[in-house]
Amino acid sequence: MAKLYFKYGAMGSSKSAQTLITKFNYEERGMSVWLLKPAVDTRFGDDLVYSRVGLSAKAEIAPAYYDLVKAFLARKPGETSVILIDEAQFLTPEQVDQLRLIVDDYDVPVICFGLRTDFLTHMFPG
């Protein structure tokens, strides 16, 4: 049974590095990874997940209007062993619900990495 995970930490706690390490570990076992990041994160280019330790990988962009279930279903059957999301705090609440549906209905694990709160300790909407 798949689960939806949210791994969070403070800024500079290597969340992006952990995302990329997790991607490598899945791929090393022959599994396919769907790497996503919200469109608002453009620090290192629109479609790049980058870590300060020098790791990087191309990711699919998820704008706020992006329907993750439709995008998942448009992929080839069996093409996605796991979904990894960097900077998950920028997802919309609707996208988080869509990820839950993917986990529950299609038994694909989702691992999200991001911040839990902003600098004022307010929760992010996603």
C-alpha positions in Angstrom: 0.0 0.0 0.0 1.5 3.3 -1.1 1.7 6.4 1.1 2.0 10.2 0.8 5.0 11.4 2.7 5.9 15.0 3.5 9.5 15.5 4.6 10.2 19.0 5.9 13.0 20.9 7.4 14.4 24.4 7.8 16.1 26.3 5.0 19.5 24.8 4.3 18.7 21.4 5.7 19.4 19.6 2.4 15.8 18.9 1.4 16.6 19.3 -2.3 19.7 17.1 -1.9 17.5 14.5 -0.2 15.0 14.7 -3.1 17.8 14.0 -5.6 19.4 11.2 -3.5 16.0 9.6 -3.2 15.6 9.8 -7.0 19.0 8.2 -7.5 18.2 5.4 -5.1 14.9 4.5 -6.9 16.5 4.7 -10.3 19.4 2.5 -9.1 16.8 -0.2 -8.4 15.4 0.1 -11.9 12.4 2.1 -10.9 11.1 5.1 -12.8 10.8 8.5 -11.0 8.4 11.3 -11.9 10.2 14.4 -10.5 8.1 17.5 -10.1 8.5 21.0 -8.8 6.0 23.9 -8.5 6.4 26.5 -11.3 6.9 29.4 -8.8 10.3 27.9 -7.9 12.5 29.5 -10.6 15.7 30.0 -8.6 17.9 27.7 -10.7 15.9 27.7 -13.9 12.4 26.7 -14.6 12.8 22.9 -14.8 15.9 22.2 -12.6 16.0 20.8 -9.1 19.4 21.9 -7.7 21.1 21.4 -4.4 23.9 23.4 -3.0 26.1 20.3 -2.8 26.2 20.2 -6.6 23.4 17.7 -7.4 20.8 18.6 -10.0 18.2 17.0 -12.2 15.5 18.0 -14.7 12.0 18.1 -13.3 8.6 18.6 -14.8 7.0 21.9 -13.9 3.7 22.0 -12.0 1.9 25.4 -12.4 -0.9 26.2 -9.9 -3.5 25.2 -12.5 -1.8 21.8 -13.3 -4.0 18.8 -12.7 -1.6 16.2 -11.4 -4.1 13.3 -11.8 -4.6 14.0 -15.5 -0.9 14.4 -16.0 -0.3 11.1 -14.2 -2.9 9.3 -16.3 -1.3 10.7 -19.5 1.9 9.0 -18.7 2.5 5.5 -20.0 1.1 2.7 -17.8 3.8 1.5 -15.4 6.0 4.5 -16.2 5.8 5.9 -12.7 7.1 3.9 -9.7 7.2 6.9 -7.4 6.5 10.7 -7.5 9.0 13.0 -5.9 8.2 16.7 -5.4 10.7 19.4 -4.4 9.5 22.7 -2.8 6.2 21.1 -2.1 5.1 24.0 0.1 4.2 25.8 -3.1 1.6 23.3 -4.2 -2.0 24.3 -4.1 -4.4 22.5 -1.7 -6.1 21.0 -4.7 -2.8 19.6 -6.0 -2.2 18.0 -2.6 -5.6 16.4 -2.8 -4.8 15.2 -6.3 -1.6 13.5 -5.0 -3.7 11.8 -2.3 -5.9 10.4 -5.0 -3.0 9.1 -7.0 -1.7 7.3 -3.8 -5.1 5.9 -2.9 -6.4 5.0 -6.3 -3.3 4.0 -8.2 -1.1 2.8 -5.3 1.9 5.0 -6.3 4.0 6.4 -3.4 4.4 10.2 -3.3 7.3 11.8 -1.4 7.2 15.6 -1.0 10.1 17.7 0.3 9.7 21.3 1.5 9.2 23.8 4.2 6.5 23.4 6.8 6.1 27.1 7.7 7.2 30.5 6.6 9.5 32.7 8.6 6.5 33.9 10.7 5.6 30.2 11.5 2.5 30.4 9.3 1.6 27.2 7.4 1.8 27.2 3.7 -1.5 26.6 1.9 -0.4 23.3 0.3 
